[in-house]
């Protein structure tokens, strides 16, 4: 029953349910972790963060999307700019440490070619007011439904292909909209032998998981405190406006290792909590993680 859950818990439960159904790697990894004895059940996995992608246009983008999670108790934190990919992003810290961080990015639509801008707006102009303003932000089920409903008409395959050539991010959002882009397994709290990203990546590849190798399989922040890796996005069968099916990039799974901050190095393992580890995100890491849905990753051999 959902009666005893908070609106945030209901929202996250709904997101993870649909995301897990859409991304087979989620259950494959979880089952393998149980079989390997890393965890007893899925409830032991700490979700480091979840991520969403948006379009930076009127009535949408971060300005609209953030209203949902600010109302659910999140706090807006650092800004990030991705020049090459023409993206802005912010992360949001949770109201309580057992909830995941939120990372929200948006496409700087005005930075694209006139052709791409016109094409994107032919869809997003169907949204004539901020949809978050019409939501009951105290109703988790209503929020969950909203995050999985179409914001504009189903795209034409030809339009998708045009966008794909200029911005793979734009193509992803025009079809997938607010679908959860990824969730993230915190590896640092796992049992020894699996609690570093190097060890966990070795486990993933042993069970046949294809990892994003853009830059390198492990993306490391300049301070060495945040290490990230990710699967390559699941390819999904997508039905376009004409009714035809095409295989496109869906969502993926990320993995994070947050190391203990130097000032807390004296703490015993059992004393270490989330606040003792490297927090936040890193532009260089995230820039490469975005490419988990790009054809440079999805089309390559393992």
Secondary structure by P-SEA (a helix, b strand, c coil): ccccccaaaaaaaaaaaaaaaacaaaaaaaaaaaaaccccccccccccbbbbbbbccccccccccaaaaaaabbbbcbbbbbccccccbbbbbcccccbbbbbbbbbccccccaaaaaaaaacccccccccccccccccaaaaaaaaaccccccccaaaaaaaaaccaaaaaaaccccccccccccccccccccccaaaaaaaaaaaccccccccccccccccccccccccccccccccccccbbbbbbbbbbbbbbbccccccccccccccccccccccccaaaaaaaaaccccccccccc
